[in-house]
Amino acid sequence: MIDANEDTNSSKGIELLRAQCGLIDIHKLRHGPSPYPTFARGPRKIDHIFISPSLNKAVHKCGILGLHQGLTSDHTGLWVDF
């Protein structure tokens, strides 16, 4: 999991790292692009969980909690059940 402080809508930064390492954004794969921010003071999804494609079959569920749902933070909680 990474608090990247940037979204994956460019070919730079965290998206470049994700692509070069051959990782997948499990939430985007399973649920499509998120229309919701993951940070209280911003309009974008800047937190991600990237996994190896070989782990995809082991994922039972994944999701993103609402702000302040389950934890006290200025970020939402992301989770994956393997």
VOGU-93909 format. One line per 10 residues: number of its first residue (from 1); their letters; for each residue x, y, z of N, C-alpha, C. Coordinates in pm, 1 decimal, padded with zeros to 6 digits, always signed. Example, Ala and Ser with C-alpha at 12.3 -4.5 7.8 and 13.67 -1.06 7.14 Angstrom:
2
1> as> +01319.0:-00569.0:+00780.0:+01230.0:-00450.0:+00780.0:+01320.0:-00330.0:+00780.0 ~ +01285.0:-00225.0:+00708.0:+01367.0:-00106.0:+00714.0:+01290.0:+00003.0:+00787.0 $
END
This chain:
82
1> midanedtns> +00084.8:-00115.4:+00000.0:+00000.0:+00000.0:+00000.0:+00090.1:+00122.7:+00000.0 ~ +00041.6:+00225.9:-00067.0:+00124.4:+00345.5:-00076.9:+00039.1:+00472.0:-00066.6 ~ +00086.8:+00565.7:+00012.0:+00031.8:+00700.3:+00017.9:+00119.3:+00781.2:-00077.0 ~ +00080.8:+00783.1:-00201.8:+00166.1:+00838.5:-00306.5:+00156.7:+00989.4:-00319.5 ~ +00051.7:+01047.0:-00265.1:+00025.2:+01188.8:-00280.0:+00015.6:+01230.8:-00426.6 ~ -00021.4:+01135.7:-00509.9:-00048.9:+01165.8:-00650.5:-00138.9:+01057.0:-00705.5 ~ -00213.8:+01092.1:-00809.3:-00300.4:+00992.3:-00870.1:-00224.2:+00915.4:-00977.4 ~ -00290.0:+00821.3:-01039.8:-00225.0:+00738.7:-01141.8:-00270.5:+00777.1:-01282.6 ~ -00312.6:+00900.2:-01298.2:-00362.0:+00946.4:-01427.7:-00256.4:+01015.4:-01512.4 ~ -00130.2:+00989.1:-01486.1:-00024.8:+01044.4:-01570.7:+00077.1:+00933.8:-01597.3 $
11> skgiellraq> +00171.9:+00961.3:-01680.8:+00275.0:+00861.9:-01711.7:+00401.9:+00888.1:-01631.5 ~ +00390.4:+00967.4:-01527.2:+00505.6:+01002.6:-01445.3:+00488.8:+00946.4:-01304.3 ~ +00588.8:+00965.6:-01221.8:+00580.3:+00936.3:-01080.0:+00535.8:+00795.6:-01046.4 ~ +00432.6:+00788.0:-00964.5:+00386.9:+00659.4:-00912.9:+00333.4:+00569.2:-01023.4 ~ +00270.1:+00625.2:-01124.6:+00219.8:+00543.5:-01235.5:+00334.8:+00483.4:-01315.0 ~ +00440.8:+00557.4:-01334.1:+00558.5:+00505.4:-01402.8:+00620.1:+00390.8:-01322.2 ~ +00632.1:+00409.5:-01192.0:+00684.4:+00303.8:-01105.1:+00597.3:+00179.6:-01111.6 ~ +00464.6:+00197.2:-01103.5:+00371.2:+00084.5:-01110.2:+00388.0:+00007.2:-01241.2 ~ +00394.3:+00080.1:-01351.5:+00406.5:+00016.9:-01482.7:+00541.1:-00053.9:-01499.0 ~ +00649.3:+00010.8:-01457.4:+00782.3:-00050.2:-01471.5:+00797.4:-00176.8:-01387.4 $
21> cglidihklr> +00729.0:-00181.2:-01274.5:+00736.3:-00299.5:-01187.0:+00633.1:-00404.6:-01223.0 ~ +00546.3:-00375.2:-01319.1:+00446.0:-00471.4:-01362.4:+00337.7:-00497.3:-01259.7 ~ +00307.8:-00397.8:-01176.4:+00207.3:-00413.4:-01072.1:+00070.9:-00367.4:-01120.0 ~ -00033.5:-00413.7:-01052.7:-00169.0:-00371.1:-01086.3:-00231.8:-00301.5:-00965.9 ~ -00315.4:-00203.9:-00994.8:-00394.4:-00135.4:-00891.7:-00518.4:-00221.7:-00872.2 ~ -00521.1:-00297.4:-00762.7:-00627.5:-00395.6:-00742.9:-00764.9:-00330.9:-00732.5 ~ -00774.6:-00214.5:-00672.9:-00905.1:-00148.2:-00662.8:-00955.0:-00102.5:-00799.7 ~ -00865.5:-00046.9:-00879.6:-00903.8:-00002.9:-01014.3:-00942.3:-00122.8:-01101.4 ~ -00868.8:-00232.7:-01087.8:-00899.3:-00353.5:-01165.4:-01035.9:-00410.2:-01128.7 ~ -01064.1:-00419.1:-01000.4:-01189.0:-00480.9:-00954.7:-01310.0:-00388.8:-00960.7 $
31> hgpspyptfa> -01291.0:-00258.3:-00940.3:-01404.4:-00167.6:-00926.6:-01406.2:-00052.9:-01027.4 ~ -01304.0:-00043.3:-01111.3:-01295.7:+00067.5:-01205.7:-01236.0:+00190.5:-01138.8 ~ -01215.0:+00296.5:-01214.5:-01158.1:+00418.9:-01157.0:-01248.8:+00474.4:-01046.5 ~ -01188.4:+00512.6:-00936.3:-01265.6:+00564.8:-00823.5:-01303.1:+00710.6:-00846.6 ~ -01431.8:+00742.9:-00832.7:-01472.3:+00882.7:-00844.7:-01453.5:+00959.2:-00713.8 ~ -01410.5:+00888.2:-00608.2:-01399.6:+00948.2:-00475.9:-01254.4:+00974.3:-00437.2 ~ -01228.8:+01083.7:-00369.0:-01092.8:+01109.9:-00320.1:-01060.4:+01019.1:-00201.2 ~ -00932.4:+00995.4:-00178.7:-00889.8:+00917.4:-00062.7:-00822.3:+01006.5:+00040.9 ~ -00832.9:+01135.3:+00022.3:-00768.8:+01232.1:+00109.6:-00868.3:+01344.0:+00139.4 ~ -00882.5:+01380.4:+00265.3:-00983.1:+01478.7:+00306.4:-00962.7:+01616.0:+00243.7 $
41> rgprkidhif> -00839.3:+01652.4:+00215.6:-00812.3:+01787.9:+00165.9:-00777.3:+01790.0:+00017.1 ~ -00831.0:+01695.1:-00058.0:-00800.8:+01692.6:-00200.2:-00908.8:+01622.5:-00279.8 ~ -00914.6:+01647.4:-00410.2:-01020.7:+01591.5:-00494.1:-00985.5:+01460.0:-00564.4 ~ -00866.5:+01402.5:-00534.4:-00822.0:+01285.6:-00612.4:-00797.6:+01163.6:-00525.0 ~ -00787.9:+01049.0:-00589.2:-00747.7:+00925.0:-00522.0:-00594.8:+00921.8:-00524.0 ~ -00534.1:+00938.9:-00406.7:-00387.2:+00944.3:-00399.7:-00328.4:+00829.9:-00318.2 ~ -00412.6:+00737.6:-00273.4:-00366.5:+00620.1:-00199.2:-00401.6:+00496.9:-00282.0 ~ -00311.5:+00401.9:-00284.0:-00328.5:+00286.9:-00372.3:-00275.8:+00160.1:-00306.5 ~ -00327.2:+00047.2:-00350.9:-00266.4:-00081.3:-00318.4:-00232.7:-00146.8:-00451.1 ~ -00103.9:-00162.3:-00475.3:-00055.6:-00227.5:-00595.9:-00013.2:-00369.2:-00559.9 $
51> ispslnkavh> -00047.5:-00464.1:-00646.1:-00008.8:-00602.8:-00622.1:+00050.5:-00662.6:-00749.2 ~ +00121.0:-00770.8:-00730.3:+00172.2:-00848.4:-00842.0:+00053.7:-00915.8:-00911.0 ~ +00053.5:-00924.6:-01044.3:-00055.5:-00992.8:-01114.3:-00076.8:-01136.7:-01066.1 ~ +00029.2:-01202.0:-01020.5:+00014.6:-01340.1:-00973.4:-00068.2:-01349.2:-00845.5 ~ -00084.2:-01239.3:-00772.6:-00166.7:-01238.7:-00651.3:-00314.5:-01212.7:-00680.0 ~ -00347.1:-01170.3:-00799.5:-00483.6:-01132.5:-00832.5:-00583.5:-01244.4:-00801.9 ~ -00550.5:-01367.3:-00836.2:-00642.4:-01479.6:-00812.8:-00664.3:-01506.2:-00664.2 ~ -00570.9:-01462.8:-00579.3:-00581.7:-01484.7:-00435.3:-00666.5:-01378.1:-00365.2 ~ -00701.2:-01271.7:-00434.6:-00780.1:-01164.1:-00374.2:-00926.9:-01205.1:-00369.6 ~ -00981.7:-01210.1:-00248.1:-01124.0:-01242.0:-00231.3:-01209.2:-01116.9:-00244.2 $
61> kcgilglhqg> -01168.8:-01011.0:-00174.4:-01241.5:-00884.8:-00176.8:-01142.3:-00770.9:-00157.9 ~ -01182.0:-00652.3:-00201.5:-01104.1:-00532.6:-00174.3:-01199.8:-00414.3:-00174.3 ~ -01160.4:-00309.8:-00106.0:-01246.6:-00193.4:-00100.6:-01177.8:-00072.2:-00042.3 ~ -01254.0:+00034.8:-00037.9:-01207.1:+00160.8:+00017.4:-01313.4:+00208.4:+00115.8 ~ -01272.2:+00231.3:+00239.2:-01363.6:+00280.7:+00341.6:-01390.6:+00429.3:+00320.4 ~ -01497.9:+00476.8:+00378.5:-01526.7:+00619.4:+00376.0:-01433.6:+00693.5:+00471.0 ~ -01426.2:+00821.3:+00455.8:-01342.9:+00904.4:+00541.2:-01390.3:+00891.4:+00686.3 ~ -01297.9:+00866.7:+00777.0:-01323.0:+00848.4:+00920.9:-01405.8:+00723.5:+00950.1 ~ -01416.9:+00632.6:+00857.1:-01488.8:+00508.0:+00878.3:-01388.2:+00400.6:+00918.0 ~ -01385.9:+00366.3:+01044.7:-01296.0:+00261.5:+01090.8:-01161.1:+00309.9:+01139.3 $
71> ltsdhtglwv> -01120.8:+00431.9:+01105.6:-00994.3:+00485.8:+01152.6:-00999.5:+00638.0:+01155.1 ~ -00917.4:+00695.6:+01239.4:-00909.6:+00840.7:+01247.3:-00788.9:+00885.8:+01166.8 ~ -00815.6:+00944.5:+01052.7:-00709.8:+00986.3:+00961.7:-00766.4:+01086.5:+00863.1 ~ -00678.8:+01158.1:+00796.7:-00723.7:+01244.7:+00689.4:-00723.1:+01170.9:+00554.8 ~ -00699.1:+01039.2:+00561.1:-00706.5:+00951.5:+00443.5:-00812.5:+00844.6:+00467.4 ~ -00868.5:+00792.5:+00360.6:-00959.7:+00680.0:+00372.8:-00878.0:+00551.4:+00389.9 ~ -00940.2:+00448.0:+00439.6:-00874.0:+00320.2:+00453.4:-00893.0:+00234.1:+00329.5 ~ -00785.5:+00177.2:+00279.1:-00793.4:+00083.4:+00167.8:-00763.6:-00054.8:+00222.5 ~ -00830.0:-00157.1:+00171.3:-00807.7:-00292.0:+00223.5:-00817.7:-00397.2:+00113.1 ~ -00752.1:-00508.1:+00138.9:-00757.0:-00625.0:+00049.6:-00762.2:-00748.6:+00138.2 $
81> df> -00855.3:-00838.6:+00109.1:-00862.0:-00969.1:+00174.7:-00807.6:-01072.9:+00077.5 ~ -00702.5:-01143.9:+00122.1:-00644.7:-01251.0:+00041.2:-00696.9:-01385.3:+00088.5 $
END
